[in-house]
């Protein structure tokens, strides 16, 4: 009875949220009118020829459905999500990401309740399903930014060589787009596209820094902005910035080598209690299972877990040195 009440409340909450989203989308669609669809079809130039094959027709229908869905639900999402998706280079919109999290949460709740017959398991699955897309997105952003940081020196070498050959800065970006791989080529393609659409170069570079969040790139952007405002030899400025970045990369590598023992000690001390517990469960499960029985003994593994997490955080803070 208790579980049925909770699942009824959860389902009712899901239905109410779906209704609110539907009302927001309907109001937005009525306020925009048919002109939005006409403009979108004009700019996307979706073909309607009878000679199209079935995959093309399906792709066009999917694109039209995506356009309608994004236009209907755009007031319910934040612009910050769009920046994260652009940083990760995910080919979805912020509306689609929000819908993925919503339906995965609902699916996790239903899966936990139907399979395990427990509303609390369903709530746990729902929380995991809600957090997993954000965790994957943050991991993708982190890996992409790391890869961009490794490419930055090569990018500066190409830009410096192109500028010395007589190219302008924007023409040098075209060389980077052609010669470099992902993600540098993709990010500078966005910069080139934004400038082509009328955005100032300084704002396009600021948007680039907002996506990659790289301190070395900030030095490059500052040098380019100063050169644009007051003039000077851009090649010489890029040479100085490139040398500075190389020195910082070398110093950062030395710091990581010196702090490697502390970092690996932190990993070992964090994993050791879990490994010992797993081994004891295999060798003598009756002995170790007493720690996890309800009662006073349960405070021991909970306190140990909290202390292990705090110790790992402290070790990471001590071994982290800003360069």
FENCORFEN-V708213 format. One line per field, one symbol per residue. ss: DSSP state (H for helix, E for strand, C for the rest). psi: psi as a letter, one per 40 degrees, with the letter a starting at -180 (. if undefined). A space follows every 50 residues. Layout:
ss=???
psi=???
//
This chain:
ss=CHHHHHHHHHHHHHHHHHHHHHHHHHHHHHHHCCHHHHHHHHHHCCCCCC CCCHHHHHHHHHHHHHHHHHHHHHHHCCHHHHHHHHHHCCCCCHHHHHHH HHHHHHHHHHHHHHHHCCHHHHHHHHHHHHHHHHHHHHHHHHHHHHHHHH HHHHHHHHHHHHHHCCCCHHHHHHHHHHHCCCCHHHHHHHHHHHHHCCCC HHHHHHHHHHHHCCHHHHHHHHHHHHHHHHCCCHHHHHHHHHHHHHHHHH HHHHHHHHCHHHHHHHHHHHHHHHHHHHHHHHHCHHHHHHHHCCCCCHHH HHHHHHHHHHHHHHHHHHHCCCC
psi=ddddddddddddddddddddddddddddddddaeddddddddddfhifie eiidddddddddddddddddddedeeiidddddddddefhfiiddddddd dddddddddddddddefhdddddddddddddddddddddddddddddddd edddddddddddddeeiidddddddddddiaiedddddddddddddeehi ddddddddddddfhdddddddddddddddeaahddddddddddddddddd ddddddddeddddddddddddddddddddddddgddddeddeihaddddd ddddddddddddddddddehhh.
//
